């Protein structure tokens, strides 16, 4: 996998996580969990928090990659401009 493939995978994961988050936040879906020898408990808030954290981490990676890619493109354009100005 190339870095661009990885970023596309992260973007798809962000979209998937956001689609999971919406029904939880709106109350359409609730998640219950249970530990051995414990009663059932609502785990919706914990799942929402986990999804939000995952989205934030993945989004920061995507943003960092895109920022660096933009800087590389800008640097390449500036070097092309300098090279063309030097030959005139």
HULIN-V643880 format. One record per pair of residues at least 24 apart in sequence whose C-alpha atoms are under 10 Angstrom apart, sorted by the first residue. I is the first residue (numbers start at 1). GAP is how many residues later the second one is. If there is no record, write none. Layout:
<<I:GAP> <I:GAP>>
This chain:
<<3:62> <4:58> <4:61> <4:62> <6:56> <7:51> <7:52> <7:54> <7:55> <7:56> <7:58> <7:59> <8:54> <9:49> <10:45> <10:47> <10:48> <10:49> <10:51> <10:52> <11:44> <11:47> <11:48> <11:50> <11:51> <13:41> <13:42> <13:45> <13:46> <14:37> <14:38> <14:40> <14:41> <14:42> <14:43> <14:44> <14:45> <14:48> <15:40> <16:35> <16:39> <17:31> <17:33> <17:34> <17:35> <17:37> <17:38> <18:30> <18:33> <18:34> <18:36> <18:37> <20:27> <20:28> <20:31> <21:26> <21:27> <21:28> <21:29> <21:30> <21:31> <21:34> <22:26> <24:24>>
